[in-house]
Amino acid sequence: MFAIIEVGAKQLKVKKGDIIQTETIQAKEGKPVHLDKVLLISDKSEIKVGRPYIKGAKVDAEVIGHFKSKKVVSYKYKRRKSSHWKKGHRQQLTRLKVKEITA
């Protein structure tokens, strides 16, 4: 059984036992999180598709930890103008472990 869920601005395919990385979720480590924006659920026999979400469906997960991703450097340069910009960014992320998928 797998599901496609929406977390933040991204859609993820998850199964029971998967460890996923999402945008920061305001929950403490070790606490359960219920993700109710489920777009699709598939068993071996049937597929349920939401419009846009499936009513009553949810994915239960546990927060493993919070961390920062690798640094992304943005560098802009204009030739012959002696101007340039260098900016860095590290996205705050949350690591989740999927416990159960319910329809």
N, C-alpha and C positions, 0 to 999 in steps of 0.2 A: 504494500500500500504506500502511495506517495501523495503529496499535496503540493500545490503551487500557492505560495502565500505572498502577500505584499507587506513589506516592512520598510517604512520610510518611503523612499522613492524607487525602491528596487523590488523585483519579483524574484523569489527563490524557490527552487524545487527541493523539498525536504522529505526525508523518510524517518521512521522511528530510529533513534540512536545516532542520527547525524549531528555533527558539531558545525554550526554556522557562525559567520561573522556578519553583524548588521551594524547599522548606524546606532549611535548611543541610545540605550533604553534606560530610563530612570528607574532602576531597581537595584537592590543590594545583591552582592554575590551570594549564591546559594538559595535565593528566593525564586519561587515559581513565577512564570510570566505566561499569560494567556493571549495568544495572537488570534484575533477573530476575523481578520481580513483574508479569508480563504477564497481563492479564485477557482480552484479545481481540485477534486479528490478522485483518485483512481484506485480501484481494487483490481484484482485479476479479472473479475467478471463484468464490472460496470464502471462508467465514468460519469461523475457529476460535475456540471459546469455551472458556475454562478453568473448572474447578470446584475451587477458586476461581481457580487460576493454571494457565497452560499449561506443561506440563513441557518443559524444553529450550529454551524461548523466552527471548530476551533482547533488550534494546535497548542498543546501544552509544552512548555519548555522551561529549562532551569538556567539561570544566569551563572556562567562559569567565571567570568571576570570581565573587567574593562581594561582597554589598552589603547595605544596609539598606533596607527599604521606607519609605514615607512614615509619618510619625508619626500614630498614632491616639490621640485624646484621649478619655478616659472621665471624665465629670463627673456626680456624683450629688449630689442636693440634696434636703433634707427641709424643707418649708416650716414656718415658725414654730418651728423647733427650733434655729436658728442652727448648723446643721451641714451641711457639704458636703465632698466629696472630689474631687480632681482628680488623675488619673493618666494618664501617657503611656506609649506602648509603640511600639517600632520592631522589627519582625520581621527576623531575620537570614535572608537568602535566598541562593540559589546560582543562577547563570545557566548553563544547559547548552545545548549544540548537539548535536542528534541526528545521529549518523553513519550508523547502520545498524540495521535491524530484522531479526532472524533468528528463524525458527520451529523 
